Amino acid sequence: MKALTWHGKRDVRVEDVPDPTIKEPDDAVIRVTSSGICGSDLHLYEVLGPFMSEGDVLGHEPMGIVEETGPDVKHVKPGDRVVIPFNISCGRCHMCELKLFAQCETTQVRESNMGAALFGYTRLYGQVPGGQAEYLRVPQAHFGPIKVPEGPPDERFVYLSDVLPTAWQAVQWAEIPEGGSVTVLGLGPIGQMSARIARHLGHRVIGVDLVPERLEMARRHGIEVIDADAADDVPDAVRQITGGRGTDSVIDAVGMEAHGSPGAKLAQTLTGLMPGNSAAPLMQRVGVDRLAAFLTAIEVVRRGGTISLSGVYGGMTDPLPMLQMFDKGIALRMGQAHVKRWIDDLMPLVTDDADPLGVMDLATHRVPLEKAPEAYEMFQKKQDGAIKVLVQPGA
């Protein structure tokens, strides 16, 4: 089959790789019909190369048609249309019983001291082949796959793999009071959907970004926006429109590759140039992030408010302003999305023909698999108004 494979910094290629097969009784194989390119994929493209191996198959936002199942898979069958959560969880262990599916004890990658295995996402998370490919082997398929209706286009459902549960959890973790306010930092796909979900739930939402197309998309969905390039001081701009306090909550949907933080950017760049067997241990011990977005969140949130981190951070020695955080009494929630925990909340919204979250207005580009390398470059450089790219094998 054809699949998108990693070969180095900013070097991804479509190649022939072996077809996936059933290896365990609870496996399934799906034919992929759509797979998103995530902002987290750009971390692999740019920063996290030391944790990659040449030929790794990328992608963790797939959906498609079940081709084959192992004997222990009962809730889906060949021919069913399914979305695959980006984290791989068993549904049976202690963590899964707590609905902390991203910490599944069956698939935890203990050699890396990390949580549940993820599709297409580095040795740290199990080096499981990903879904930017024609076919995908799905472990723990007795629990993971989410069956969706026939008929509507993939765009109605594909974001259940990652974007929508991550955004829903970001809003839940933000603990916005009834009738309260939230600032969403970063209006990429997660930020867009976090903003729309928060507004759908009745909150005042202020979105911050510096990319014109992202700001315009948020405006289309009724979000107040602040252009970070035009504002002299983003926290002050937020305070000016919130009675001087800041918002009740802040969602950081940016993460470790924020604009700004030039020292951290240099450290990431230099580490990325080192041989993989040297760089990976160094990043795990002393890695740093570009903290511009998180530091902005600390400034923006009102005293006693909550910050919800959905943007991916990977540093081990990030300097944090603990005095300020303690003095303001900030609550902080973060982590990978527990995808299956939120599906019952989201399914009525994506099956509603009124499209209350505007899922049909998120993807800006749809490309066949063979064009995926060019799509990565376009997305990374924010060219051609790219906000969300869907890879569609067979298109």
The 8 nearest C-alpha neighbors of each residue, nearest first, counted from 0:
[[1, 15, 18, 16, 133, 17, 2, 134],
 [0, 2, 15, 14, 133, 132, 16, 13],
 [3, 1, 132, 13, 14, 131, 4, 133],
 [2, 4, 13, 12, 56, 131, 57, 132],
 [3, 5, 56, 54, 55, 12, 11, 57],
 [6, 4, 11, 54, 55, 53, 7, 10],
 [7, 5, 53, 10, 11, 54, 4, 8],
 [8, 6, 10, 5, 9, 48, 53, 11],
 [7, 9, 10, 44, 45, 48, 6, 46],
 [10, 8, 44, 45, 7, 11, 376, 6],
 [11, 9, 7, 6, 8, 5, 12, 44],
 [12, 10, 5, 4, 372, 6, 9, 3],
 [13, 11, 4, 3, 372, 14, 5, 10],
 [12, 14, 3, 2, 369, 4, 1, 11],
 [15, 13, 1, 2, 12, 16, 3, 4],
 [14, 16, 1, 0, 2, 17, 13, 3],
 [15, 17, 0, 1, 14, 18, 2, 54],
 [18, 16, 0, 19, 15, 1, 20, 2],
 [17, 19, 0, 16, 20, 134, 135, 1],
 [20, 18, 136, 135, 17, 134, 28, 21],
 [21, 19, 22, 18, 136, 28, 27, 26],
 [20, 22, 26, 23, 27, 69, 28, 19],
 [23, 21, 20, 26, 24, 69, 25, 138],
 [22, 24, 26, 25, 21, 69, 138, 27],
 [23, 25, 69, 71, 70, 26, 22, 72],
 [26, 24, 71, 69, 139, 72, 23, 140],
 [27, 25, 138, 140, 69, 23, 137, 21],
 [26, 28, 68, 137, 67, 140, 136, 69],
 [29, 27, 136, 67, 135, 66, 137, 65],
 [28, 30, 65, 66, 64, 135, 134, 31],
 [31, 29, 134, 64, 63, 133, 66, 65],
 [30, 32, 63, 134, 133, 62, 33, 29],
 [31, 33, 63, 391, 392, 62, 30, 34],
 [34, 32, 391, 62, 390, 61, 31, 389],
 [35, 33, 61, 60, 390, 389, 131, 62],
 [36, 34, 389, 60, 390, 388, 37, 61],
 [35, 37, 388, 389, 40, 58, 34, 38],
 [38, 36, 40, 39, 35, 41, 60, 387],
 [37, 39, 41, 40, 36, 42, 187, 188],
 [38, 40, 37, 42, 41, 43, 311, 36],
 [41, 39, 37, 43, 42, 38, 44, 36],
 [40, 42, 44, 39, 38, 43, 45, 379],
 [41, 43, 46, 39, 45, 40, 44, 47],
 [44, 42, 47, 40, 41, 45, 48, 46],
 [43, 45, 41, 9, 42, 8, 40, 46],
 [44, 46, 42, 43, 8, 41, 9, 47],
 [47, 45, 42, 48, 43, 271, 44, 267],
 [48, 46, 43, 49, 42, 50, 45, 51],
 [47, 49, 51, 50, 43, 46, 8, 7],
 [50, 48, 275, 279, 47, 51, 278, 271],
 [49, 51, 48, 121, 122, 47, 279, 123],
 [50, 52, 121, 48, 49, 122, 53, 55],
 [53, 51, 55, 54, 50, 5, 6, 121],
 [52, 54, 6, 5, 55, 51, 7, 4],
 [53, 55, 4, 5, 6, 52, 56, 3],
 [56, 54, 4, 5, 53, 52, 57, 128],
 [57, 55, 4, 128, 129, 3, 119, 54],
 [58, 56, 119, 129, 131, 4, 3, 55],
 [57, 59, 129, 130, 131, 119, 60, 118],
 [58, 60, 85, 118, 119, 130, 129, 61],
 [59, 61, 34, 35, 160, 85, 161, 58],
 [62, 60, 34, 130, 83, 33, 59, 82],
 [61, 63, 82, 33, 81, 83, 31, 157],
 [62, 64, 31, 32, 30, 81, 80, 29],
 [65, 63, 80, 30, 29, 79, 78, 81],
 [64, 66, 29, 77, 78, 79, 67, 28],
 [67, 65, 77, 29, 28, 64, 30, 78],
 [68, 66, 28, 77, 27, 65, 69, 29],
 [69, 67, 27, 26, 72, 28, 70, 76],
 [68, 70, 24, 26, 25, 71, 72, 27],
 [69, 71, 24, 72, 68, 25, 73, 26],
 [72, 70, 25, 24, 69, 73, 141, 26],
 [73, 71, 141, 25, 70, 69, 68, 140],
 [72, 74, 75, 71, 141, 76, 70, 68],
 [75, 73, 72, 141, 76, 142, 146, 144],
 [76, 74, 73, 79, 72, 77, 146, 144],
 [75, 77, 79, 78, 65, 68, 74, 73],
 [78, 76, 65, 66, 67, 79, 68, 75],
 [77, 79, 65, 64, 76, 66, 80, 75],
 [80, 78, 65, 64, 77, 76, 81, 75],
 [79, 81, 64, 63, 147, 146, 65, 78],
 [82, 80, 146, 145, 147, 63, 62, 144],
 [81, 83, 62, 145, 144, 160, 157, 61],
 [82, 84, 144, 160, 62, 61, 145, 85],
 [85, 83, 160, 86, 338, 161, 143, 82],
 [84, 86, 59, 117, 160, 118, 60, 161],
 [87, 85, 117, 84, 116, 101, 115, 88],
 [88, 86, 116, 117, 115, 85, 106, 139],
 [89, 87, 103, 100, 90, 106, 86, 139],
 [88, 90, 91, 139, 142, 105, 103, 92],
 [91, 89, 95, 88, 142, 92, 96, 100],
 [92, 90, 89, 95, 96, 93, 94, 88],
 [91, 93, 95, 94, 104, 96, 90, 103],
 [94, 92, 96, 95, 97, 91, 104, 103],
 [95, 93, 97, 99, 96, 103, 92, 102],
 [94, 96, 98, 100, 90, 92, 97, 99],
 [95, 97, 93, 98, 94, 92, 91, 90],
 [96, 98, 94, 95, 99, 93, 100, 92],
 [99, 97, 95, 96, 100, 340, 94, 337],
 [100, 98, 94, 95, 97, 101, 102, 337],
 [99, 101, 337, 95, 103, 102, 98, 88],
 [100, 102, 337, 115, 99, 103, 335, 86],
 [101, 103, 114, 115, 100, 99, 94, 104],
 [104, 102, 115, 100, 88, 94, 105, 101],
 [103, 105, 107, 106, 92, 102, 94, 115],
 [104, 106, 103, 107, 89, 92, 88, 115],
 [105, 107, 115, 116, 104, 103, 108, 88],
 [108, 106, 115, 114, 104, 109, 103, 116],
 [109, 107, 113, 110, 111, 125, 124, 114],
 [108, 110, 112, 111, 107, 113, 114, 106],
 [109, 111, 112, 108, 113, 123, 107, 125],
 [110, 112, 109, 113, 123, 108, 124, 122],
 [113, 111, 109, 110, 108, 114, 107, 123],
 [114, 112, 108, 111, 109, 107, 124, 123],
 [113, 115, 107, 102, 108, 101, 116, 103],
 [116, 114, 107, 102, 106, 103, 101, 87],
 [115, 117, 124, 125, 106, 87, 107, 86],
 [118, 116, 86, 124, 85, 87, 120, 119],
 [117, 119, 129, 59, 127, 120, 85, 128],
 [129, 118, 120, 57, 58, 128, 127, 59],
 [119, 121, 118, 117, 124, 126, 57, 122],
 [122, 120, 51, 126, 123, 50, 124, 119],
 [121, 123, 126, 125, 124, 50, 51, 120],
 [122, 124, 121, 111, 125, 113, 50, 108],
 [125, 123, 116, 122, 117, 121, 108, 126],
 [124, 126, 122, 116, 127, 123, 108, 121],
 [127, 125, 122, 121, 124, 120, 128, 119],
 [126, 128, 118, 125, 119, 129, 117, 120],
 [129, 127, 56, 119, 118, 126, 55, 57],
 [119, 130, 128, 58, 57, 118, 56, 59],
 [129, 131, 58, 132, 61, 59, 135, 34],
 [132, 130, 58, 57, 3, 34, 129, 2],
 [131, 133, 2, 130, 134, 1, 3, 31],
 [132, 134, 31, 392, 1, 30, 0, 2],
 [133, 135, 30, 31, 132, 29, 19, 28],
 [136, 134, 29, 28, 130, 137, 19, 30],
 [135, 137, 28, 19, 27, 138, 20, 29],
 [136, 138, 27, 26, 140, 28, 135, 139],
 [137, 139, 26, 140, 25, 136, 27, 87],
 [140, 138, 25, 141, 89, 26, 142, 143],
 [139, 141, 143, 142, 26, 138, 25, 27],
 [140, 142, 72, 139, 25, 71, 143, 73],
 [143, 141, 140, 139, 90, 89, 144, 88],
 [142, 144, 140, 139, 141, 84, 145, 83],
 [145, 143, 83, 82, 81, 140, 142, 146],
 [144, 146, 82, 81, 83, 147, 143, 84],
 [145, 147, 81, 80, 144, 82, 79, 148],
 [146, 148, 81, 80, 145, 149, 82, 156],
 [149, 147, 150, 80, 146, 151, 350, 81],
 [148, 150, 151, 147, 80, 79, 152, 153],
 [149, 151, 148, 152, 153, 147, 80, 155],
 [150, 152, 149, 155, 153, 148, 154, 156],
 [153, 151, 154, 155, 150, 156, 149, 359],
 [154, 152, 155, 156, 157, 151, 33, 32],
 [155, 153, 156, 152, 157, 359, 358, 158],
 [156, 154, 153, 349, 152, 358, 157, 359],
 [155, 157, 154, 153, 158, 159, 349, 82],
 [156, 158, 159, 154, 153, 62, 160, 82],
 [157, 159, 162, 160, 163, 156, 161, 154],
 [160, 158, 157, 163, 161, 156, 164, 162],
 [159, 161, 84, 60, 158, 83, 85, 157],
 [162, 160, 159, 164, 158, 165, 163, 85],
 [163, 161, 158, 165, 189, 164, 166, 159],
 [162, 164, 166, 159, 165, 158, 161, 167],
 [165, 163, 167, 338, 166, 161, 162, 341],
 [166, 164, 336, 168, 162, 163, 167, 161],
 [165, 167, 193, 169, 163, 164, 168, 189],
 [168, 166, 164, 170, 169, 165, 163, 171],
 [167, 169, 171, 165, 170, 166, 172, 164],
 [170, 168, 166, 172, 167, 171, 307, 309],
 [169, 171, 173, 167, 168, 172, 193, 197],
 [172, 170, 168, 173, 169, 174, 167, 175],
 [171, 173, 169, 174, 170, 307, 168, 332],
 [174, 172, 307, 170, 171, 175, 305, 248],
 [175, 173, 172, 171, 176, 305, 170, 248],
 [174, 176, 173, 179, 248, 247, 177, 180],
 [177, 175, 179, 178, 174, 247, 180, 202],
 [178, 176, 179, 175, 202, 201, 180, 200],
 [177, 179, 202, 176, 201, 180, 203, 175],
 [180, 178, 176, 177, 202, 175, 203, 247],
 [179, 181, 203, 246, 247, 202, 204, 248],
 [182, 180, 248, 204, 249, 246, 247, 205],
 [181, 183, 205, 249, 206, 204, 250, 246],
 [184, 182, 206, 250, 249, 205, 207, 190],
 [183, 185, 207, 251, 252, 250, 206, 182],
 [184, 186, 208, 253, 252, 190, 207, 187],
 [187, 185, 190, 191, 213, 208, 188, 184],
 [186, 188, 190, 189, 185, 191, 386, 213],
 [187, 189, 191, 190, 192, 387, 186, 386],
 [190, 188, 192, 166, 191, 162, 187, 193],
 [189, 191, 186, 193, 187, 252, 192, 185],
 [192, 190, 186, 188, 194, 189, 193, 187],
 [191, 193, 195, 189, 194, 190, 166, 196],
 [194, 192, 166, 190, 196, 195, 191, 189],
 [193, 195, 197, 191, 192, 196, 190, 198],
 [196, 194, 192, 198, 197, 193, 199, 356],
 [195, 197, 199, 193, 198, 194, 192, 200],
 [198, 196, 200, 194, 199, 195, 202, 193],
 [197, 199, 202, 201, 195, 200, 196, 194],
 [200, 198, 196, 201, 197, 195, 202, 356],
 [201, 199, 197, 198, 202, 196, 195, 178],
 [202, 200, 198, 199, 178, 197, 203, 177],
 [201, 203, 198, 178, 179, 197, 180, 200],
 [202, 204, 180, 179, 198, 181, 205, 201],
 [203, 205, 181, 180, 182, 222, 202, 194],
 [204, 206, 182, 223, 224, 183, 222, 181],
 [207, 205, 224, 183, 182, 223, 184, 225],
 [208, 206, 225, 184, 224, 185, 226, 183],
 [209, 207, 185, 227, 226, 186, 210, 214],
 [208, 210, 227, 226, 228, 211, 207, 214],
 [209, 211, 213, 212, 208, 214, 226, 381],
 [212, 210, 214, 213, 215, 209, 226, 208],
 [213, 211, 215, 214, 210, 384, 216, 386],
 [214, 212, 216, 215, 210, 211, 186, 217],
 [213, 215, 211, 217, 212, 216, 218, 210],
 [214, 216, 218, 212, 217, 213, 211, 219],
 [217, 215, 213, 219, 218, 214, 212, 220],
 [216, 218, 214, 220, 222, 219, 215, 213],
 [217, 219, 215, 222, 221, 220, 216, 214],
 [220, 218, 216, 217, 221, 215, 222, 214],
 [219, 221, 218, 217, 222, 216, 195, 357],
 [222, 220, 218, 219, 223, 217, 198, 195],
 [221, 223, 218, 217, 220, 204, 224, 205],
 [224, 222, 205, 206, 204, 218, 221, 225],
 [223, 225, 206, 205, 207, 222, 214, 226],
 [226, 224, 207, 227, 206, 208, 223, 230],
 [225, 227, 209, 229, 228, 208, 207, 230],
 [228, 226, 209, 230, 208, 229, 225, 207],
 [229, 227, 209, 226, 230, 231, 208, 210],
 [228, 230, 226, 227, 231, 225, 209, 232],
 [231, 229, 227, 232, 228, 233, 226, 236],
 [230, 232, 229, 233, 228, 227, 236, 235],
 [231, 233, 235, 230, 234, 236, 227, 237],
 [232, 234, 236, 235, 230, 237, 227, 231],
 [235, 233, 299, 237, 236, 232, 298, 238],
 [234, 236, 238, 232, 237, 233, 239, 299],
 [237, 235, 233, 239, 234, 238, 232, 240],
 [238, 236, 234, 235, 239, 240, 245, 233],
 [239, 237, 243, 245, 235, 241, 240, 244],
 [238, 240, 236, 237, 243, 241, 235, 242],
 [239, 241, 238, 237, 242, 236, 243, 245],
 [242, 240, 238, 243, 245, 239, 244, 237],
 [241, 243, 244, 240, 239, 238, 245, 237],
 [242, 244, 238, 239, 241, 245, 240, 237],
 [245, 243, 301, 238, 242, 241, 246, 302],
 [244, 246, 238, 301, 300, 299, 241, 237],
 [247, 245, 180, 300, 181, 248, 301, 182],
 [248, 246, 304, 180, 301, 181, 300, 179],
 [249, 247, 181, 305, 246, 304, 300, 306],
 [248, 250, 182, 306, 181, 183, 300, 296],
 [251, 249, 307, 183, 308, 306, 252, 184],
 [252, 250, 308, 184, 253, 310, 309, 183],
 [251, 253, 310, 185, 309, 190, 184, 250],
 [254, 252, 310, 185, 251, 257, 292, 184],
 [255, 253, 310, 311, 312, 256, 257, 252],
 [254, 256, 312, 288, 289, 257, 311, 290],
 [257, 255, 289, 254, 258, 288, 253, 264],
 [258, 256, 289, 255, 291, 253, 292, 254],
 [259, 257, 256, 260, 291, 289, 292, 261],
 [258, 260, 261, 291, 257, 289, 264, 290],
 [261, 259, 289, 263, 262, 291, 264, 290],
 [262, 260, 264, 263, 259, 265, 289, 258],
 [263, 261, 265, 264, 260, 266, 289, 267],
 [262, 264, 266, 289, 265, 261, 260, 288],
 [265, 263, 261, 267, 262, 266, 268, 289],
 [264, 266, 268, 262, 263, 267, 269, 261],
 [267, 265, 263, 269, 268, 264, 270, 262],
 [268, 266, 264, 270, 265, 269, 271, 263],
 [267, 269, 265, 271, 266, 270, 264, 272],
 [268, 270, 266, 272, 271, 267, 265, 273],
 [269, 271, 267, 272, 273, 268, 278, 266],
 [272, 270, 268, 269, 273, 267, 46, 48],
 [271, 273, 269, 270, 268, 274, 278, 275],
 [272, 274, 270, 278, 271, 275, 277, 269],
 [275, 273, 277, 276, 278, 272, 49, 271],
 [274, 276, 49, 278, 277, 279, 273, 50],
 [275, 277, 274, 278, 279, 49, 280, 273],
 [278, 276, 275, 274, 279, 280, 273, 281],
 [277, 279, 275, 281, 273, 49, 280, 270],
 [278, 280, 49, 282, 281, 277, 275, 50],
 [281, 279, 283, 282, 278, 277, 284, 276],
 [280, 282, 278, 284, 279, 283, 285, 277],
 [283, 281, 286, 279, 285, 284, 280, 278],
 [282, 284, 280, 281, 286, 285, 279, 315],
 [285, 283, 281, 282, 315, 286, 280, 316],
 [284, 286, 316, 315, 282, 281, 283, 287],
 [287, 285, 282, 314, 315, 283, 316, 284],
 [288, 286, 314, 317, 316, 263, 315, 285],
 [289, 287, 255, 314, 290, 263, 317, 312],
 [288, 290, 260, 255, 263, 256, 257, 291],
 [289, 291, 293, 292, 288, 294, 260, 255],
 [290, 292, 294, 293, 289, 260, 259, 257],
 [293, 291, 295, 294, 290, 257, 296, 253],
 [294, 292, 296, 290, 295, 291, 297, 251],
 [293, 295, 297, 291, 296, 292, 290, 298],
 [294, 296, 292, 298, 293, 297, 299, 291],
 [297, 295, 293, 299, 294, 298, 249, 300],
 [298, 296, 294, 295, 299, 300, 293, 324],
 [297, 299, 295, 296, 234, 300, 294, 301],
 [300, 298, 234, 296, 245, 297, 295, 301],
 [301, 299, 245, 246, 248, 297, 304, 249],
 [300, 302, 245, 304, 244, 246, 247, 303],
 [303, 301, 327, 304, 328, 300, 329, 244],
 [302, 304, 328, 329, 327, 301, 305, 330],
 [305, 303, 247, 301, 302, 329, 248, 300],
 [306, 304, 330, 248, 173, 329, 331, 249],
 [305, 307, 249, 331, 248, 173, 250, 330],
 [306, 308, 250, 173, 332, 172, 333, 169],
 [309, 307, 333, 251, 310, 250, 332, 306],
 [308, 310, 252, 169, 251, 333, 311, 307],
 [309, 311, 254, 252, 253, 308, 251, 312],
 [312, 310, 254, 255, 309, 313, 39, 253],
 [313, 311, 255, 254, 314, 310, 288, 256],
 [314, 312, 288, 311, 315, 255, 286, 287],
 [313, 315, 287, 286, 288, 317, 316, 312],
 [314, 316, 286, 285, 284, 317, 287, 283],
 [317, 315, 285, 287, 314, 286, 318, 284],
 [316, 318, 287, 314, 315, 319, 288, 286],
 [319, 317, 316, 320, 287, 321, 290, 288],
 [318, 320, 321, 317, 294, 324, 322, 290],
 [321, 319, 323, 322, 324, 318, 294, 297],
 [320, 322, 324, 323, 319, 325, 326, 318],
 [323, 321, 325, 324, 320, 326, 327, 319],
 [322, 324, 326, 321, 325, 320, 327, 297],
 [323, 325, 321, 327, 322, 326, 329, 328],
 [326, 324, 328, 322, 323, 327, 321, 329],
 [325, 327, 323, 328, 324, 322, 329, 302],
 [326, 328, 302, 324, 325, 329, 303, 323],
 [329, 327, 303, 325, 326, 302, 324, 330],
 [328, 330, 303, 304, 327, 324, 305, 331],
 [329, 331, 305, 306, 304, 328, 332, 303],
 [330, 332, 306, 305, 307, 329, 333, 308],
 [333, 331, 307, 172, 308, 306, 330, 173],
 [334, 332, 308, 307, 309, 331, 335, 172],
 [335, 333, 336, 309, 308, 332, 101, 311],
 [334, 336, 101, 337, 333, 309, 165, 311],
 [335, 337, 165, 338, 164, 334, 168, 101],
 [336, 338, 100, 101, 340, 99, 339, 335],
 [339, 337, 164, 336, 340, 341, 84, 342],
 [338, 340, 342, 341, 337, 100, 84, 143],
 [341, 339, 338, 337, 98, 342, 100, 343],
 [340, 342, 344, 339, 343, 164, 338, 345],
 [343, 341, 345, 344, 339, 346, 340, 338],
 [342, 344, 345, 346, 341, 347, 340, 339],
 [345, 343, 342, 341, 346, 347, 348, 340],
 [344, 346, 342, 348, 343, 347, 341, 349],
 [345, 347, 349, 348, 343, 342, 344, 350],
 [348, 346, 350, 345, 349, 351, 344, 343],
 [347, 349, 351, 345, 346, 350, 355, 354],
 [348, 350, 346, 351, 347, 155, 354, 345],
 [349, 351, 347, 348, 346, 352, 155, 354],
 [352, 350, 348, 353, 349, 354, 347, 355],
 [353, 351, 354, 350, 349, 355, 348, 151],
 [352, 354, 351, 355, 357, 348, 350, 356],
 [355, 353, 357, 352, 356, 351, 349, 358],
 [354, 356, 357, 353, 348, 351, 199, 349],
 [357, 355, 354, 358, 195, 196, 348, 192],
 [358, 356, 354, 360, 359, 355, 361, 220],
 [357, 359, 360, 356, 361, 155, 354, 154],
 [358, 360, 357, 361, 154, 155, 362, 354],
 [361, 359, 357, 358, 362, 363, 216, 356],
 [360, 362, 358, 359, 387, 363, 188, 357],
 [363, 361, 387, 364, 388, 360, 389, 386],
 [362, 364, 387, 385, 386, 388, 361, 365],
 [365, 363, 388, 362, 389, 366, 387, 385],
 [366, 364, 389, 388, 390, 391, 363, 367],
 [367, 365, 390, 370, 391, 389, 368, 364],
 [368, 366, 391, 394, 392, 369, 370, 390],
 [367, 369, 392, 371, 370, 390, 391, 366],
 [368, 370, 367, 371, 13, 372, 366, 392],
 [369, 371, 368, 367, 373, 372, 366, 374],
 [370, 372, 374, 368, 373, 369, 375, 390],
 [373, 371, 375, 374, 11, 370, 12, 376],
 [372, 374, 376, 375, 371, 370, 377, 378],
 [373, 375, 371, 377, 372, 376, 378, 370],
 [376, 374, 378, 372, 373, 377, 379, 371],
 [375, 377, 379, 373, 374, 378, 380, 372],
 [376, 378, 374, 382, 380, 375, 379, 381],
 [377, 379, 381, 375, 380, 376, 385, 374],
 [378, 380, 376, 381, 377, 375, 41, 382],
 [379, 381, 377, 382, 378, 376, 375, 385],
 [382, 380, 378, 379, 385, 377, 384, 383],
 [381, 383, 377, 380, 384, 385, 378, 379],
 [382, 384, 385, 381, 377, 378, 363, 386],
 [385, 383, 382, 212, 386, 381, 363, 213],
 [386, 384, 383, 378, 381, 363, 382, 387],
 [385, 387, 363, 187, 384, 188, 362, 388],
 [388, 386, 362, 363, 385, 361, 188, 364],
 [387, 389, 364, 36, 362, 365, 35, 363],
 [390, 388, 35, 365, 34, 36, 391, 364],
 [391, 389, 366, 34, 33, 368, 367, 35],
 [390, 392, 33, 367, 394, 32, 368, 366],
 [393, 391, 368, 367, 394, 133, 32, 390],
 [392, 394, 391, 367, 32, 368, 133, 31],
 [393, 367, 392, 391, 366, 368, 32, 390]]
